[in-house]
Amino acid sequence: MKVAVDEECEDEIRAEEDKLPDAIVNAKKRIQSRLSTSLEETEQRVNDELDQRILDLKQEFAEKLKEEKIQAEEDAERMEADQVKEIKDRKEKQIRAMREDAEHDKELEDERERMEACTNRVQKLEVKLQRARGA
């Protein structure tokens, strides 16, 4: 009986040993399948994160570009205003200098006095002419 039990145990051991390569192969297939699925999920997650980061960077770039354009326009307006003011100041100085020169110009002053005297004479002559017409 012991021999029968020993044979039966050996048969079961051989049967299990025969199943072992198939079990190992099946286990490897399951592990490979899970690994493949895990890698696909990881790759998809990383790609999604990358896509989101690209969108975020594009939005950040657009905002920075908008701010830079506004700053550049403001700088250009300030520079233009400064240049206009500088030109006006320079022209005002030139005009002031010309007026001062004109006020101190003896020849121009003599001409003004002569013009004023002529204007007074014309006005007196006009008055005489109106009196003569009215009389």
C-alpha positions as CSV (number, residue, x, y, z in Angstrom):
1,M,0.0,0.0,0.0
2,K,2.8,2.2,0.8
3,V,4.1,1.6,-2.7
4,A,0.8,2.5,-4.2
5,V,0.7,5.7,-2.1
6,D,4.2,6.6,-3.1
7,E,3.4,6.0,-6.8
8,E,0.3,8.1,-6.5
9,C,2.3,10.9,-4.9
10,E,4.9,10.6,-7.6
11,D,2.3,10.7,-10.3
12,E,0.8,13.8,-8.7
13,I,4.3,15.4,-8.4
14,R,5.0,14.6,-12.1
15,A,1.7,16.0,-13.1
16,E,2.4,19.2,-11.2
17,E,5.9,19.3,-12.6
18,D,4.5,18.8,-16.1
19,K,2.1,21.7,-15.4
20,L,4.9,23.9,-14.1
21,P,6.3,25.1,-17.5
22,D,2.8,26.0,-18.7
23,A,2.1,27.8,-15.4
24,I,5.4,29.7,-15.8
25,V,4.6,30.6,-19.4
26,N,1.0,31.7,-18.5
27,A,2.4,33.8,-15.5
28,K,4.9,35.4,-17.9
29,K,2.2,36.2,-20.4
30,R,0.0,37.8,-17.7
31,I,2.9,39.8,-16.4
32,Q,3.8,40.9,-19.9
33,S,0.2,41.9,-20.6
34,R,0.0,43.8,-17.3
35,L,3.3,45.5,-18.0
36,S,2.3,46.4,-21.6
37,T,-1.0,47.8,-20.3
38,S,0.8,49.7,-17.5
39,L,3.3,51.1,-20.0
40,E,0.6,52.2,-22.4
41,E,-1.3,53.9,-19.5
42,T,1.9,55.6,-18.3
43,E,2.8,56.7,-21.9
44,Q,-0.7,58.1,-22.3
45,R,-0.6,59.9,-19.0
46,V,2.9,61.4,-19.8
47,N,1.6,62.5,-23.2
48,D,-1.5,64.1,-21.7
49,E,0.7,65.9,-19.2
50,L,3.0,67.0,-22.0
51,D,0.1,68.3,-24.1
52,Q,-1.3,70.2,-21.1
53,R,2.2,71.7,-20.4
54,I,2.5,72.8,-24.0
55,L,-1.0,74.4,-23.8
56,D,0.0,76.1,-20.6
57,L,3.3,77.4,-22.1
58,K,1.5,78.6,-25.2
59,Q,-1.0,80.5,-23.1
60,E,1.8,81.9,-20.9
61,F,3.7,83.0,-24.0
62,A,0.6,84.7,-25.4
63,E,0.1,86.6,-22.2
64,K,3.7,87.6,-22.0
65,L,3.7,88.7,-25.6
66,K,0.6,90.8,-25.0
67,E,2.2,92.4,-22.0
68,E,5.4,93.1,-23.9
69,K,3.4,94.7,-26.8
70,I,1.6,96.9,-24.4
71,Q,4.9,97.9,-22.7
72,A,6.5,98.6,-26.1
73,E,3.5,100.7,-27.2
74,E,3.7,102.7,-23.9
75,D,7.4,103.2,-24.3
76,A,7.0,104.3,-27.9
77,E,4.3,106.8,-26.8
78,R,6.5,108.2,-24.0
79,M,9.4,108.5,-26.4
80,E,7.2,110.3,-28.9
81,A,5.9,112.6,-26.3
82,D,9.4,113.3,-25.1
83,Q,10.6,114.1,-28.6
84,V,7.6,116.3,-29.3
85,K,8.2,118.2,-26.1
86,E,11.9,118.5,-26.9
87,I,11.2,119.9,-30.4
88,K,8.6,122.3,-29.0
89,D,11.0,123.5,-26.3
90,R,13.7,124.0,-28.9
91,K,11.4,125.9,-31.3
92,E,10.1,128.1,-28.5
93,K,13.6,129.0,-27.6
94,Q,14.3,129.8,-31.2
95,I,11.2,132.0,-31.5
96,R,12.0,133.7,-28.2
97,A,15.5,134.4,-29.4
98,M,14.1,135.8,-32.7
99,R,11.6,138.0,-30.9
100,E,14.4,139.3,-28.6
101,D,16.5,140.0,-31.7
102,A,13.6,141.7,-33.3
103,E,12.9,143.9,-30.3
104,H,16.6,144.9,-30.1
105,D,16.9,145.4,-33.9
106,K,17.3,149.2,-34.3
107,E,16.5,149.0,-38.1
108,L,13.3,147.1,-37.4
109,E,12.3,149.5,-34.6
110,D,12.9,152.5,-37.0
111,E,10.7,150.8,-39.6
112,R,7.9,150.2,-37.0
113,E,8.0,153.9,-36.0
114,R,7.9,155.0,-39.6
115,M,5.0,152.6,-40.2
116,E,3.2,154.0,-37.2
117,A,3.8,157.5,-38.4
118,C,2.5,156.6,-41.9
119,T,-0.6,154.9,-40.3
120,N,-1.3,158.1,-38.3
121,R,-0.9,160.3,-41.4
122,V,-3.3,158.0,-43.4
123,Q,-5.9,158.1,-40.6
124,K,-5.6,162.0,-40.5
125,L,-6.0,162.2,-44.2
126,E,-9.0,159.9,-44.1
127,V,-10.6,162.1,-41.5
128,K,-9.9,165.2,-43.7
129,L,-11.4,163.4,-46.7
130,Q,-14.6,162.5,-44.9
131,R,-14.9,166.1,-43.7
132,A,-14.4,167.4,-47.2
133,R,-17.0,165.0,-48.6
134,G,-19.4,166.0,-45.8
135,A,-19.0,169.7,-46.3
